[in-house]
Amino acid sequence: MTEEKPVPVPVTPPSLDAPWWKSKEVITPSVIGGGASLLTAIGGIPWQNLLLILVAFGGIAGFLCWRKNADRKAVAKQVEGMA
C-alpha cells in the first residue's frame, strides 16, 4: 500500500507572465521614481526660467497645431479638386 502525498505546485503571479516592461514590479517604481525626480528638478528651477520654458513649449505646441491645421486644409483642397 502506497501513500500519495500532495505536491505543492508553484503559482506564479500574473505580473511574471507579462513581459518585463509591462510588469508592475518595473512600472510602479519607475513611475514613482521618475515623478519624484521630475518634481525635484522642477522645484530647483527659478520661476523666471520655468516660465520661459513653459512659454517656449506653448509656442512650439501652438506652431505644431497651426501647421497640422494648414496641412489638413491643403489635403482637403486637393481631395476636393480630385472629385
ZIFEN-V777394 format. One record per residue. N is the residue number from 1. RES is the residue in three letters. SS is DSSP state (@ for helix, = for strand, . for the rest). PHI is phi as a letter, one per 30 degrees, with the letter a starting at -180 (* if undefined). D_FIRST is the distance of its C-alpha to the first C-alpha in whole Angstrom. Layout:
BEGIN
[[N	RES	SS	PHI	D_FIRST] [N	RES	SS	PHI	D_FIRST]]
END
This chain:
BEGIN
[[1	MET	.	*	0] [2	THR	.	c	4] [3	GLU	.	c	7] [4	GLU	.	c	10] [5	LYS	.	c	13] [6	PRO	.	d	16] [7	VAL	.	c	19] [8	PRO	.	d	22] [9	VAL	.	c	25] [10	PRO	.	d	28] [11	VAL	.	c	31] [12	THR	.	c	34] [13	PRO	.	d	37] [14	PRO	@	e	40] [15	SER	@	d	42] [16	LEU	@	d	40] [17	ASP	@	d	40] [18	ALA	.	d	44] [19	PRO	.	d	46] [20	TRP	@	d	47] [21	TRP	@	d	51] [22	LYS	@	c	49] [23	SER	.	d	47] [24	LYS	@	d	48] [25	GLU	@	d	47] [26	VAL	@	c	50] [27	ILE	@	d	52] [28	THR	@	d	53] [29	PRO	@	d	54] [30	SER	@	d	56] [31	VAL	@	d	58] [32	ILE	@	d	58] [33	GLY	@	d	59] [34	GLY	@	d	62] [35	GLY	@	d	63] [36	ALA	@	d	64] [37	SER	@	d	65] [38	LEU	@	d	67] [39	LEU	@	d	69] [40	THR	@	d	69] [41	ALA	@	d	71] [42	ILE	@	d	73] [43	GLY	@	d	74] [44	GLY	.	d	76] [45	ILE	.	d	78] [46	PRO	.	d	82] [47	TRP	@	d	82] [48	GLN	@	d	85] [49	ASN	@	d	83] [50	LEU	@	d	80] [51	LEU	@	d	83] [52	LEU	@	d	84] [53	ILE	@	d	80] [54	LEU	@	d	80] [55	VAL	@	d	83] [56	ALA	@	d	82] [57	PHE	@	d	79] [58	GLY	@	d	81] [59	GLY	@	d	84] [60	ILE	@	d	81] [61	ALA	@	d	79] [62	GLY	@	d	82] [63	PHE	@	d	83] [64	LEU	@	d	80] [65	CYS	@	d	80] [66	TRP	@	d	84] [67	ARG	@	d	83] [68	LYS	@	d	80] [69	ASN	@	d	83] [70	ALA	@	d	85] [71	ASP	@	d	83] [72	ARG	@	d	82] [73	LYS	@	d	85] [74	ALA	@	d	86] [75	VAL	@	d	84] [76	ALA	@	d	84] [77	LYS	@	d	88] [78	GLN	@	d	87] [79	VAL	@	d	85] [80	GLU	@	d	88] [81	GLY	@	d	90] [82	MET	@	d	88] [83	ALA	.	d	87]]
END
